[in-house]
Amino acid sequence: MTTTTVIAKDTSSAMDDIMSKLGDDAVILSTKHKDGKVHMTATTENVSTTPRRLKPSQQFSKIFESRMLNDQFLNQDKPLELEEAFNDTGASTAQLSALRSEIQEIKNMLSGVVVTEPQNLNDNIASTSALKLRQSGFSPKVVKRLEKSFIGKDFESGRVSFLRSLAKTLVPNDIENLKDKQIFYIIGPSGSGKTTLAAKLAALLADTTKSNSIIMSEINNGNGQISDSLRGYARLLNLKTSIVAKNKAPEHEFDSQKTIVDVSANLSESIESIASSKKIFGHKNVCVIMAVPGGSSNKLIGSLHKDAEKLEPIIALSKLDECEIGPEEFSKLSELDSKIGIITGTNNIVGSLAVSSENIITQYLKENC
């Protein structure tokens, strides 16, 4: 019989010392912590008073039952310490290492798990569709809200139905009356293509309405002059231009004229002009269009919505030939109850602007989401 006691800085080191001295047949008799050190006593004698060596599977089971269940779940403030659990079982260093590897593997597996809604778990097709839609980038909130559109359908049919339902939530209810509006204010962040959008809208109205006059206007930026870009588009389309004061409605001949105002100044400085136009010409005759360029982040979309929410703008998705709008952004727009009225790219002025509809939005979603 051989019995020995070692002193080490931690349990793992003590076990290594025991194994090097007594071999694999060593059985731990006691482990004590004293003065910041581990005092471990072990023996090679197989007597009745010595703890019976367990099989590896039993050792691991005991660790999970005695330490993970009791300590982790009943006392959640105390973390699982494998080395302490290791002391109680007589497991070898190699076995402890194997256990740690298995736990890490489980963590890696769980990191890729997506939990779907419990009610969907009773319907295999629905849960698969919901999961795939979320994996493609659509938000859980939007998928949940529109789940009736795809439940009970195979994925591809359900996907198309979901996209059409999403398109319905994004199209303005009165979009067919867009061309009947009298005054259009084009707002949006710098670089979003507001001036180009104003020119495209002017070209569309010139081709599709009976207005005698279409005026391209700009909010006074302080020097009382039209910008070179707006003046250039007006010349190209053979249209008149005008300057609009920040706190006044534009000069406008009702029913015989369409006025498009490029809000190039700070939006807050133009709110009075928009409010004045609505008061004079009626809310239903004034349309605020906010340019949201392709590639806009959810954060930008949220910020733009917050700044212009009281104006109830319709969205013009611009520069879509440069950068797409994807599932995450469409989800954000839907969650904010924003309405998409116009879809356009960057190139060409004539014939490059599409007034949105359920079919147009659905087709874009099918191709890009």
VOSE-65887 format. One record per residue: x, y, z of N, C-alpha, C, O in turn. Coordinates in steps of 0.001 Angstrom, whole numbers, plus 500000, padded with zeros to 6 digits. Layout:
XYZXYZXYZXYZ ...
END
This chain:
500849498821500000500000500000500000500888501233500000501894501296500707 500497502206499196501222503477499151500236504615499369499221504707498679 500539505481500332499714506657500608500615507868500591501720507843501133 500138508930499965500958510140499877500079511373499948498895511332499614 500674512466500386499984513757500439500820514777499681502035514865499862 500159515538498836500857516569498058500251517924498376499092518016498781 501031518964498192500574520343498373500817521094497069501936521133496558 499743521691496538499861522377495245499030523657495264498264523913496194 499206524455494205498504525748494150497024525596493836496217526453494197 496667524501493162495247524267492864495004522772492749495937521970492777 493726522410492619493343521001492578493927520281491384494389519145491491 493904520959490235494400520329489011495883519975489153496307518887488766 496666520905489712498105520648489894498341519531490899499236518701490734 497509519529491958497635518479492965497356517112492357498056516142492647 496333517039491517495990515769490862497120515296489957497433514107489899 497722516243489255498842515878488388499977515276489212500596514292488806 500243515876490374501304515356491242500960513958491761501812513070491811 499680513783492149499235512467492643499389511417491556499896510325491814 498950511740490330499004510774489239500442510424488885500740509281488537 501328511402488974502729511119488646503390510232489701504319509482489401 502900510327490942503497509538492028502838508173492193503525507185492452 501509508102492048500788506854492337500212506172491102499840505000491162 500135506885489994499618506263488794498095506352488701497435507016489500 497563505652487688496128505725487411495271505046488469494068505295488533 495861504197489297495079503479490305494889504285491589494299503793492551 495381505504491605495273506319492817493819506656493119493018506931492226 493505506624494427492164506969494902492317508107495903493113508006496837 491568509183495721491658510346496585490998510035497934489847509602497995 491751510265499001491208510082500345490645511388500901489595511389501544 491329512479500659490850513759501177491487514899500412492586514772499871 490765516036500373491286517261499763490944518418500694489779518621501036 491948519168501100491736520283502010492396521543501449493409521492500752 491782522662501780492326523951501371492868524642502620492141524863503588 494149524978502582494782525570503746495832526572503301496707526261502493 495731527798503850496694528858503548496827529097502048497920529362501546 495708528999501339495716529263499910496268528130499075496455528293497869 496539526971499691497074525818498976496100524646499066495220524615499927 496273523696498173495463522473498187496315521344498764497404521057498268 495803520707499820496459519555500437495652518317500048494506518162500471 496240517451499256495513516287498750496223514997499178497432514841499006 495430514084499738495946512784500169495309511693499327494099511693499101 496142510754498860495638509672498017496360508379498369497411508390499010 495776507265497937496355505952498226496122505020497056495292505274496183 496879503931497060496663502883496048495975501679496657495712500703495954 495664501724498010495030500595498690493550500546498331492875501575498300 493056499356498064491646499152497734490961498537498941490808497318499015 490540499382499902489868498893501111488450499404501128488097500307500369 487624498820502006486194499139502023485929500586502397484924501178502001 486900501168503207486669502546503623487056503550502546486777504743502665 487694503060501504488131503937500424487004504110499412486353503133499042 486769505310498970485705505520497986485904504644496769487014504523496249 484828504036496321484891503141495162485078503967493892484369504948493663 486048503552493066486291504279491809485103504089490873484613502975490689 484664505158490303483523505104489398483982505012487954485095505409487612 483104504482487116483371504478485688483261505921485180482560506733485783 483943506246484084483904507622483581482491508150483401482212509286483781 481578507345482822480214507815482592479516508121483903478733509068483986 479799507308484953479205507547486259479790508799486890479087509556487560 481079509011486672481728510195487214481114511457486627480784512392487357 480961511482485314480380512651484667478941512861485127478517513987485382 478201511765485228476812511866485666476731512469487046475866513299487326 477655512039487926477634512551489293477949514041489316477348514796490080 478893514463488477479233515889488414478013516707488024477710517721488652 477304516257486968476137517007486507475021517010487544474372518033487761 474800515865488184473702515780489139473996516577490403473157517350490867 475201516385490963475487516992492253475877518455492149475583519239493051 476541518836491051477031520201490950476162521071490044475744522155490450 475888520614488834475137521448487901473702521632488351473184522748488325 473051520550488765471650520670489159471502521433490463470714522374490554 472259521026491471472108521647492781472656523066492829471977523987493281 473892523236492359474528524535492489474082525527491421473817526691491719 474001525061490172473700525981489097472259526453489110471999527639488906 471324525557489345469923525924489244469317526339490577468467527227490621 469747525705491665469189526066492964469894527272493557469299528028494326 471149527455493204471915528600493699472595529255492500473789529056492272 471834530038491734472315530540490457473427531564490587474117531858489611 473608532112491790474662533104491964476040532468492055477052533152491905 476083531145492304477354530451492460477683529687491187476949528765490829 478758530036490493479088529361489233479579527933489452480081527592490524 479427527117488437479897525736488491481423525713488472482043526262487561 482020525087489461483464524944489519483806523482489293483645522645490181 484284523190488082484531521794487730485600521163488606485550519967488890 486574521972489037487655521392489828487148520911491181487610519887491685 486195521642491779485628521184493044484801519919492830484862518978493622 484023519914491738483238518721491437484147517531491175483841516396491540 485253517816490544486250516808490205486809516138491472487103514943491471 486951516929492558487477516390493811486570515317494394487042514350494992 485259515494494216484281514604494847484126513276494135483516512356494681 484660513151492935484390511962492127485584511047491957485429509860491670 486791511605492135487975510797491879488289510678490413489053509799490012 487702511566489583487954511519488145489376511962487851489954512740488610 489939511477486767491312511826486402491341513173485692490313513704485271 492557513709485572492732514981484869492279514876483421491681515803482875 492569513741482812492161513534481420490646513533481291490094514065480327 489971512925482281488510512889482244487919514288482439486925514645481806 488540515073483322488081516445483515488246517249482237487374518041481881 489355517049481549489608517738480294488580517354479236488110518196478471 488236516053479209487233515582478247485872516210478527485138516569477606 485544516338479824484267516934480199484201518390479757483187518848479231 485294519107479977485324520499479553485154520625478038484466521526477558 485779519726477297485660519748475833484220519512475402483722520164474484 483544518560476082482152518268475732481249519462476035480347519775475257 481493520129477170480692521297477525480888522407476500479924523067476112 482135522623476054482404523644475051481717523309473738481207524198473056 481701522024473378481029521595472155479533521866472233478919522289471253 478949521619473409477518521899473605477250523388473462476261523782472844 478121524224474028477965525672473909478007526105472453477212526941472024 478937525534471694479055525883470279477806525495469512477364526226468625 477233524343469850476004523898469183474842524829469517474050525182468643 474745525224470787473635526075471218473727527475470641472708528148470488 474937527925470316475097529278469793474424529446468440474116530571468047 474189528357467717473536528447466423472064528138466447471419528080465400 471522527939467636470107527590467756469236528835467706469530529822468380 468154528801466909467165529867466879465869529324467445465348528326466948 465346529959468468464120529482469102462935530141468437462836531368468424 462036529352467888460845529889467254459691529934468242459813529437469362 458585530519467844457461530660468740456883529302469107456763528437468239 456522529092470371456001527798470814454783527345470031454647526161469725 453880528292469698452663527878468999452954527325467612452166526553467065 454097527727467045454446527225465722455007525812465768455040525125464747 455446525373466939456058524056467030455050522942466793455440521802466539 453754523252466871452724522253466602452435522116465122451678521236464714 453028522975464321452803522947462882454163522990462202454782524049462101 454623521835461735455981521742461206456224522684460044457279523312459954 455236522782459145455407523650457978455488525096458406456346525840457930 454604525505459300454575526898459738455863527269460447456436528329460196 456320526386461342457524526719462101458729526814461182459596527665461382 458793525934460158459893525995459212459855527292458418460892527928458223 458675527693457959458530528929457187458896530134458041459626531016457587 458397530181459266458695531300460151460193531398460404460765532488460394 460818530257460630462252530228460897463046530707459690463979531497459833 462679530230458497463403530618457285463237532096456985464185532750456551 462041532633457213461808534056456969462640534909457917463182535944457529 462734534457459169463547535193460136465034535079459794465790536038459944 465439533898459334466842533712458963467212534559457743468370534945457586 466241534845456888466515535665455704466601537142456045467011537945455208 466216537518457277466397538905457698465155539625458159465256540725458703 463970539037457960462742539694458407462640539614459922463014538606460522 462140540661460533462106540727461993461075539764462571460059539497461930 461320539236463777460354538347464430458976538991464570457955538315464446 458951540291464827457679541001465009456840540977463737455635540728463792 457467541234462596456750541248461323456331539833460921455220539625460434 457227538860461127456890537468460802455703537001461625454798536349461103 455702537329462903454593536946463777453297537618463351452245536980463308 453376538903463037452167539657462687451526539141461397450307539205461241 452343538632460479451824538192459181451830536669459038451786536157457920 451883535942460154452014534486460082450812533802459423450961532720458855 449641534404459490448462533794458860448632533666457353447973532843456719 449514534479456779449703534451455326450435533201454857450298532812453697 451218532554455741452006531393455289451690530102456030452159529044455612 450920530142457107450603528912457841449825527939456944448875528326456265 450247526678456957449574525644456183450012525544454736449464524742453981 451008526356454327451480526347452943452925525876452893453670526019453862 453316525309451744454727524968451592455526526262451591454964527341451401 456833526162451804457618527366452064457550528372450929457340529558451184 457718527943449687457766528906448586456427529623448415456385530836448208 455332528857448503454014529490448403453778530409449591453238531505449443 454186529955450767454029530764451969454883532016451911454465533078452371 456077531897451348456968533052451239456353534129450352456344535305450714 455843533730449199455227534698448282454006535345448936453788536550448812 453220534534449629452041535067450318452450536046451417451807537078451610 453514535717452127454027536607453173454495537930452570454180538995453101 455240537875451472455752539090450839454614539964450318454684541190450397 453579539341449793452431540122449320451710540781450488451288541933450390 451571540057451583450932540632452772451756541794453318451204542801453761 453087541646453284453953542721453728453810543934452814453775545073453280 453729543680451509453571544776450553452289545561450824452270546787450714 451217544849451178449944545516451470450086546504452623449481547576452608 450893546138453628451059547025454787451913548242454443451885549234455171 452671548186453349453602549255453003453061550248451986453608551342451844 452000549888451275451456550771450235450418551719450843449523551261451553 450515553032450582449523553986451103448121553662450600447946553231449460 447139553869451446445746553573451071445260554433449910444454553978449099 445745555680449823445268556601448781446324556861447717446371557941447129 447178555858447470448278556070446532447786556402445128448481557083444374 446595555928444769446076556208443434445760557694443249445597558160442121 445674558436444359445382559874444270446645560733444321446559561957444409 447813560097444265449064560836444399449196561942443351449596563061443672 448862561629442113449038562606441033448044563753441114448216564773440447 447005563594441926446003564655442066446405565707443093445754566746443200 447474565450443851447924566417444843448347567708444145448725567707442974 448275568805444894448598570111444328450044570528444600450734571022443708 450488570327445825451819570762446232452585569588446831452060568862447675 453822569405446393454663568305446857455911568880447530456634569680446936 456150568469448754457384568828449451458291567605449478457885566548449961 459508567733448968460471566631448936461467566837450073462238567797450054 461458565950451055462371566050452193463269564816452230463053563853451494 464270564860453092465173563714453228466560564166453618466850565363453598 467430563226453976468796563575454388469635564034453208469302563768452053 470714564717453505471639565159452460472185563949451707472597562957452309 472180564050450388472694562957449565471685561877449250472036560853448663 470429562089449632469410561066449389468788561167448001467975560326447617 469172562206447246468641562354445887467348563140445825466519562882444952 467149564095446731465901564872446767465687565663445473464597565635444902 466725566367445010466574567218443824466294566375442584465456566733441756 466995565259442464466742564348441342465335563790441418464654563665440400 464897563451442630463534562942442824462514563998442434461502563674441812 462759565259442789461847566347442408461733566447440895460640566648440365 462856566306440198462848566379438737462086565201438123461337565369437160 462284564031438680461587562848438157460080562972438369459290562617437494 459688563482439546458264563666439819457674564709438881456548564550438409 458420565771438606457951566796437671457739566207436280456747566505435616 458680565366435845458557564732434524457337563821434477456615563794433480 457106563070435564455943562171435619454641562967435547453736562617434789 454550564028436330453328564841436353453094565523435008451952565654434567 454175565957434356454046566606433048453489565638432004452762566051431101 453827564354432125453393563349431153452002562785431448451314562321430540 451593562824432707450377562084433088449245562949433634448176562422433943 449446564252433762448374565121434267448064566225433254448804566441432295 446961566908433494446517567975432587446847569363433122446281570356432664 447743569433434071448097570727434639448714571642433580449541571212432776 448299572905433595448824573872432644450255574272432978451016574687432103 450613574143434255451926574609434675452474573747435801451753573411436741 453742573391435706454436572663436771455641573502437175456501573816436352 455688573856438446456743574717438953457687573909439846457252573212440763 458973574015439561459973573407440437460497574484441383461106575463440954 460249574285442677460590575312443664461620574805444664461921573614444744 462141575752445415463137575416446417462949576342447620462669577531447463 463108575783448822463034576593450033464213577569450046465349577181449773 463940578816450361464982579846450381466125579436451317465918579243452515 467313579309450765468473578905451566469265580083452104470348579909452664 468727581275451936469380582461452488469883583440451453470004584632451738 470184582955450233470700583868449204469653584228448153469917585020447249 468453583634448281467364583976447364467555583476445952466923583987445028 468425582475445761468687581948444425468422580450444348468607579719445321 467989580014443183467769578594442932469126577915442772470040578482442174 469257576703443305470514575957443173470757575586441715469820575462440927 472015575414441376472370575083439987471752573768439545471317573640438400 471709572783440447471175571465440067469688571547439758469234570965438772 468919572260440582467480572374440325467226573189439053466353572849438255 467992574261438874467832575071437673468154574256436421467496574399435390 469176573397436521469536572567435378468436571594435000468139571419433819 467823570956436000466718570038435716465523570779435130464866570274434220 465235571984435649464106572769435143464304573128433669463363573074432877 465526573490433314465817573801431914465670572569431044465137572643429936 466141571437431542466044570184430792464592569829430505464267569350429418 463717570067431484462304569715431341461451570881430844460239570747430675 462094572022430611461405573237430155460314573655431142459170573891430755 460689573745432430459751574118433477460219575388434180461402575727434154 459280576079434803459592577295435548460094576942436945459885575836437444 460765577918437558461266577729438920460799578880439813460397579938439329 460860578652441117460494579711442064461166579448443411461600578334443703 461239580509444223461778580409445576460621580494446563459713581310446402 460665579626447606459612579598448620460203580026449959461240579513450380 459540580965450625459994581399451940459816580276452953458895579467452837 460712580229453958460683579148454938459394579098455746458974578030456191 458775580244455932457590580295456791456302580568456037455284580890456650 456331580443454703455141580727453905454869579611452904455765578855452528 453612579527452483453249578586451423453731579140450087453850580357449947 454012578294449107454437578797447793453274579488447071452107579198447333 453604580384446179452571580972445328452069579874444398452841579251443671 450768579656444440450238578485443748448838578768443213447974579281443924 448636578420441940447315578553441316446588577223441434446930576250440761 445588577195442291444893575948442593444244575361441341443654576084440538 444361574039441186443776573239440095444449573422438739444270572580437859 445206574478438544445835574679437237447361574549437310448059574736436314 447857574230438488449302574207438668449713573089439628448968572734440540 450905572544439408451530571608440343452833572243440811453638572684439991 453043572291442110454258572882442654455053571826443403454536571172444308 456299571665443024457181570687443674458275571453444394459058572167443767 458330571304445722459261572075446540460393571184447039460155570225447774 461610571496446646462800570772447110463240571391448438463734572518448472 463056570647449529463412571160450850464889570864451093465243569877451738 465728571725450572467165571520450717467684572058452034468766571674452477 466913572962452678467327573508453966466985572529455080466403571471454843 467356572904456299467017572095457468465515571898457545464755572858457421 465076570653457751463649570350457762462892571196458773461790571666458491 463474571391459943462785572147460989462490573575460558461539574183461049 463305574129459630463103575485459149462029575558458070461627576652457672 461562574413457594460565574391456520459190573938456994458228573964456227 459092573525458255457827573009458778456728574061458694455572573735458425 457086575325458923456081576394458853455513576529457451454315576758457287 456357576390456441455884576472455059454921575333454746453887575541454112 455271574116455200454405572950454970453070573141455682452015572879455104 453111573598456935451879573813457703451015574890457059449790574770457024 451649575936456551450905577010455896450218576523454622449082576900454337 450918575680453856450326575133452625449118574270452937448100574347452249 449229573445453977448103572586454349446908573409454816445760573049454556 447181574514455506446104575367455998445388576085454853444164576215454859 446162576546453874445586577313452755444928576408451722443818576685451268 445608575333451352445131574498450243444480573187450689443946572450449860 444523572890452000443913571661452510444917570526452615445782570352451757 444777569760453690445711568645453924445739567660452759446805567171452386 444578567366452184444511566346451135445187566783449845445432565955448968 445489568060449716446117568562448492447615568787448631448280569176447670 448141568547449814449576568728450061450186567367450401449681566650451266 451264567022449721451921565723449927453375565930450313454114566638449628 453783565305451416455182565345451836455814564004451481455332562951451899 456885564051450717457568562839450266458969562825450864459734563774450689 459300561758451564460625561645452183461483560645451414461129559473451287 462617561127450902463540560263450161464361559419451134465032559947452021 464297558113450954465090557172451754465963556385450771465451555516450066 467251556668450710468104556023449716468377554565450024468384554156451186 468602553786448986468990552396449156470245552301450013471139553142449915 470306551276450849471446551115451739471269551790453078472155551709453929 470128552465453291469882553122454585469792552077455687469165551033455514 470415552360456808470383551447457946469077551598458711468369552592458553 468763550613459538467587550707460393467661551916461313466648552552461604 468867552226461766469047553371462652468695554664461926468024555529462490 469142554800460677468830555997459898467335556078459620466734557146459745 466735554954459246465300554940458973464515555363460210463564556139460112 464913554854461371464247555218462616464403556695462928463459557338463389 465592557240462679465854558649462933465043559547462009464482560550462450 464978559187460721464199559971459762462723559951460121462037560970460039 462244558784460518460836558648460906460511559544462097459477560212462124 461400559549463071461182560349464282461122561838463948460283562564464482 462016562296463060462072563716462715460856564176461913460425565323462037 460303563278461086459232563694460160457880563070460468456946563220459680 457751562378461585456528561627461876455278562498461834454256562073461293 455334563699462389454161564569462446453726565063461066452587565495460889 454629564998460094454298565436458730453611564337457933453100564590456842 453594563115458469452984561953457814453462561806456366452641561775455450 454765561716456150455266561618454775455061560231454180454959559240454903 455003560176452865455108558881452196456574558710451831457290559693451644 457015557473451732458427557173451488458687557025449993457912556404449266 459787557607449558460283557369448206461611556629448342462601557206448793 461635555371447958462884554612447985463709555042446778463347554767445634 464828555723447051465641556281445972466982555566445846467413554854446754 467623555768444715468960555218444444468995553692444560470002553131444992 467922553026444184467868551569444323468748550849443306469014549655443450 469203551572442274470143550951441335471571551004441867472467550374441304 471788551749442945473105551814443563473219550864444756474265550251444971 472151550747445518472169549890446707470738549475447036469813550283446952 470566548214447408469228547679447640468718547987449047469483548322449951 467413547861449197466766547839450506466408546379450778465778545737449937 466796545845451932466613544425452211465543544123453234464802545014453651 465456542842453650464418542403454596464417543168455912463354543512456429 465601543438456458465658544149457744465073545544457632464355545993458526 465381546243456526464900547601456337463395547626456050462679548490456555 462922546683455245461475546615454994460730546292456289459642546815456528 461314545436457119460701545114458415460597546365459267459568546611459896 461667547160459288461680548392460077460613549361459588459892549951460392 460510549525458279459502550416457713458095549952458076457229550767458394 457874548639458028456566548095458370456258548300459851455138548666460207 457240548067460707457041548240462146456716549689462496455978549953463444 457273550628461724457016552057461948455736552518461268455362553687461363 455059551589460573453835551899459816454106552958458749453240553782458452 455306552934458176455640553845457082455011553340455788454768552143455633 454750554254454868454108553912453605455022554288452441455504555417452355 455249553334451556456117553553450407455272553949449209454448553165448738 455477555173448714454668555661447597455399555684446275454771555674445217 456743555716446323457530555864445098458767554975445169459395554849446220 459103554371444053460326553577443925461090554105442714460524554259441632 462377554380442906463154554926441796464630554624441969465090554281443058 465363554759440875466809554596440902467478555946440796466916556963441203 468686555954440246469441557199440109469427557717438683469254558913438449 469611556814437734469751557214436342468417557552435693467358557068436093 468511558405434671467365558822433855466374559652434665466138559387435844 465810560641434024464814561497434646463420561114434171462486561009434966 463294560911432883461991560567432303461770559058432361462621558282431927 460639558655432891460245557252432891460975556374433881460922555150433758 461656556950434863462425556136435806461833556129437200462449555618438135 460648556690437348459986556727438649458719555901438596457900556074437694 458549555005439554457354554154439596456541554474440839457060554445441955 455266554778440641454360554942441772454057553547442300453699552658441526 454193553346443583454110552000444144452707551433444085451712552153444004 452673550126444128451414549370444207451742548051444892452911547723445094 450727547311445241450957546020445884451805545114444999452706544434445492 451527545097443701452263544231442783453720544670442633454622543834442587 453947545981442556455310546490442376456156546201443606457292545743443486 455607546466444796456357546201446026456607544703446189457700544290446577 455589543889445892455745542438446003456848541943445079457674541122445478 456865542437443849457878542009442893459273542398443356460214541615443223 459412543611443901460723544034444404461154543148445569462316542749445650 460221542839446472460544541984447599460970540587447135461915540016447679 460281540041446141460613538709445627462013538680445028462727537687445161 462400539751444378463695539793443691464852540123444622465993539750444348 464572540815445715465656541312446558465638540818447993466538541140448769 464636540049448352464550539544449739464414538038449763464330537443450837 
END
